[in-house]
């Protein structure tokens, strides 16, 4: 991990050939097909407002991280009874990685060190991790706290660093612009979008 221009980025190898592959073409094709299933108010709607439509049976589904399940719990909706979730088809063996962390200030005070260790012990307790994840979503920090960690335990082949950690802000902007333009302009072919994506990745090396 390296700091550049005031932000943190994981050193990631980008494969321009893979970025212009048939798999990416299929992804754009599927994205294009999804246009027919969204309502006119979809553009620029906040994620929690979209989720509220699902909660109130005004929308069938939403593509979002499982961290959003806390919203269902707050609405007193029960998983596997009122709602359910599943990995997107084709992604069930992979995780896009983004992490949150607690940091403690360095100190030589024994009482403060003891308090920090106690808090860390509470954070990392398997029961706490499992309960927190139940409401928050995502996966626990402990490999022995939840079955969802089986995918993670498969190693780097099943793990992908988050978009915001893999590209510079400039490249992120180019990709987001491409996705926005493709979504807003059905006349743009999936093949053209695929080629532009491959070109962006080629230029990010």
C-alpha positions in Angstrom: 0.0 0.0 0.0 1.4 3.4 -0.9 0.4 7.0 -0.3 0.2 9.2 -3.4 -1.2 12.7 -3.7 -2.9 12.6 -0.3 -4.8 9.3 -0.7 -4.0 5.6 0.0 -3.8 3.1 -2.9 -3.0 -0.5 -3.0 -0.5 -1.4 -5.7 -2.6 -3.3 -8.2 -1.6 -4.9 -11.5 -4.0 -3.9 -14.3 -4.5 -6.2 -17.2 -5.6 -4.2 -20.3 -6.2 -7.4 -22.3 -8.5 -8.8 -19.6 -10.2 -5.3 -19.4 -11.2 -5.6 -23.1 -12.1 -9.3 -22.9 -15.3 -11.1 -23.8 -16.1 -11.3 -20.1 -16.1 -7.5 -19.8 -18.3 -7.3 -23.0 -20.8 -9.6 -21.3 -20.8 -7.4 -18.2 -21.7 -4.4 -20.3 -24.4 -6.4 -22.1 -26.0 -7.3 -18.8 -25.7 -3.8 -17.6 -27.5 -2.6 -20.7 -30.3 -5.1 -20.3 -30.9 -3.8 -16.8 -32.0 -0.4 -18.1 -35.5 -1.8 -18.9 -36.1 -2.7 -15.3 -35.5 0.7 -13.6 -38.0 3.5 -13.1 -37.6 7.0 -14.5 -36.5 8.3 -11.1 -33.5 6.0 -10.8 -30.7 8.4 -11.9 -29.0 10.1 -9.0 -31.3 8.6 -6.4 -29.6 8.0 -3.1 -29.0 4.4 -2.2 -31.1 4.5 1.0 -34.0 5.9 -0.9 -33.7 3.1 -3.4 -33.6 0.6 -0.6 -36.7 2.1 0.9 -38.6 1.2 -2.3 -37.6 -2.4 -1.8 -38.7 -2.3 1.8 -42.1 -0.9 0.8 -42.7 -3.4 -2.1 -42.3 -0.6 -4.6 -39.2 -2.2 -6.1 -38.3 -5.9 -6.6 -34.6 -5.8 -5.8 -31.5 -3.6 -5.5 -27.9 -4.4 -6.3 -26.0 -3.3 -3.2 -23.5 -4.5 -0.7 -24.8 -6.6 2.2 -23.8 -3.8 4.6 -27.2 -2.3 3.7 -29.1 -5.0 5.6 -29.0 -2.9 8.7 -31.7 -0.8 7.0 -34.0 -3.8 6.8 -33.4 -4.6 10.5 -34.2 -1.0 11.4 -37.4 -1.3 9.4 -38.2 -4.5 11.5 -38.0 -6.7 8.4 -36.6 -10.2 8.9 -34.1 -11.9 6.7 -35.4 -15.0 4.9 -38.9 -14.0 5.9 -39.5 -10.5 4.6 -36.4 -10.2 2.4 -33.4 -12.1 1.2 -30.0 -11.6 -0.4 -27.6 -13.5 -2.6 -24.3 -12.9 -4.4 -24.7 -11.6 -7.9 -24.6 -14.5 -10.4 -21.0 -15.2 -11.4 -19.5 -13.5 -8.3 -20.4 -16.1 -5.7 -16.8 -17.2 -5.3 -15.3 -13.7 -5.0 -15.2 -10.7 -2.7 -14.4 -7.1 -3.5 -12.3 -5.9 -0.7 -12.7 -2.7 1.3 -11.9 -2.4 5.0 -12.6 -0.2 7.9 -10.2 0.0 10.8 -9.9 1.3 14.4 -6.5 2.9 15.3 -5.2 3.8 18.7 -2.8 6.6 19.5 0.6 5.5 20.6 1.1 5.8 24.3 3.5 4.7 27.1 0.8 5.0 29.8 0.2 1.5 31.2 -3.4 2.2 32.0 -4.1 3.5 28.5 -2.3 0.5 26.9 -4.4 -1.9 29.1 -7.6 -0.1 28.1 -6.7 -0.2 24.4 -6.0 -4.0 24.6 -9.2 -4.5 26.4 -11.2 -2.7 23.7 -9.3 -4.7 21.0 -10.3 -7.9 22.8 -13.9 -6.8 22.8 -13.8 -5.9 19.2 -12.3 -9.2 18.2 -14.4 -11.5 20.3 -16.1 -14.0 17.9 -19.6 -13.4 19.4 -19.2 -9.6 19.1 -17.9 -10.0 15.5 -20.8 -12.2 14.5 -23.5 -10.1 16.2 -22.1 -6.9 14.7 -22.0 -8.4 11.2 -25.6 -9.6 11.5 -26.7 -6.0 11.8 -24.0 -4.2 9.8 -23.4 -6.6 7.0 -20.0 -7.3 5.4 -17.8 -10.0 6.9 -16.2 -10.3 10.3 -12.5 -9.6 10.9 -12.1 -13.1 12.3 -11.8 -16.1 10.0 -13.6 -18.3 12.5 -16.6 -16.1 13.1 -18.8 -16.7 10.1 -19.3 -19.1 7.2 -19.0 -16.3 4.7 -15.3 -16.3 5.5 -14.9 -19.5 3.5 -14.6 -17.5 0.3 -12.0 -15.3 1.9 -10.1 -18.3 3.2 -9.6 -19.3 -0.4 -6.8 -16.8 -0.7 -5.9 -14.0 -3.1 -7.5 -15.7 -6.1 -10.9 -15.0 -4.5 -10.1 -11.5 -3.4 -10.2 -8.2 -5.3 -9.2 -4.8 -3.8 -11.9 -2.2 -3.9 -12.3 0.1 -6.9 -11.3 3.2 -4.8 -8.1 1.5 -3.7 -7.0 0.2 -7.1 -7.0 3.3 -9.3 -5.9 6.9 -9.1 -8.7 9.4 -8.7 -8.3 10.4 -12.4 -8.7 6.8 -13.6 -11.7 6.3 -11.2 -13.3 9.4 -12.8 -12.8 8.1 -16.3 -14.4 4.7 -15.4 -17.3 6.4 -13.7 -17.8 8.7 -16.6 -17.8 5.8 -19.0 -20.4 3.8 -16.9 -22.6 6.9 -16.6 -22.4 7.6 -20.3 -23.1 4.0 -21.2 -26.1 3.8 -18.9 -27.6 7.1 -20.1 -27.0 6.4 -23.9 -28.5 3.1 -25.0 -27.2 3.8 -28.5 -23.7 3.2 -27.2 -23.0 -0.5 -27.9 -21.6 -2.8 -25.3 -18.6 -3.5 -27.6 -17.8 0.2 -27.8 -18.0 0.5 -24.0 -15.8 -2.6 -23.6 -13.1 -1.1 -25.9 -13.2 2.3 -24.1 -12.8 0.5 -20.8 -9.9 -1.5 -22.1 -8.3 1.7 -23.3 -8.7 3.4 -19.9 -7.1 0.4 -18.1 -4.3 0.4 -20.7 -3.6 4.0 -19.9 -3.6 3.4 -16.1 -0.3 1.4 -16.1 
